[in-house]
Amino acid sequence: MKQILWWLIAGSRGGVNRARIILALNKRPYNANQLTQLFGLDYKTIRHHLDVLRKHQITRSVGEGYGTMYYLSEPMKTSFEDFMEIWRQIDVPDEIREE
């Protein structure tokens, strides 16, 4: 899981936004529209990142359509400290890091 997280967060375009989603989902479940409002990003952008995270078993979802709720997967919960180690090492503006 740690290698996947390095690639998803530090090694690919959009990694900071994926990390922000992981941090948010660690606090509570959200649907895509709520994440759009939370981060001020385009709905399609949020959906893309959620699809990437789900494909790599970082998140899981319940429901369908606009009401689909996203949660961290059990493997991601287990690897959350690995994620935080990566998050601390990448270059992120302070206002984003402190969300």
C-alpha positions, 0 to 999 in steps of 0.5 A: 500500500505504501508504494501505491500511496507514494505514487498516488500522492507524490508521484502523479499529477493531482496528488495533493488533491487526492491527499486532501480527499483522503484527509477529509474522508478520514474525518467523516464520509462525504459524497462528491458534491460535498467534497466539491463544495469543501475544496472549491474544485470542479465536480468532474475533478473530484469524481476523477480523483474519487475514481482513481482512489477507489480503483487503487482500493484507497476508498470504498463507496456506498450508494449510487448516483449523486448520493454515493458516499465515500469512505476510507477502505480498511486497508487505507485505515490500516495504512493511514500512518504511512499516508501521513508520513508521505503527506509530511514529506511532500511540498504543499502550501501551508494553507492546504496542509493545515486543512 
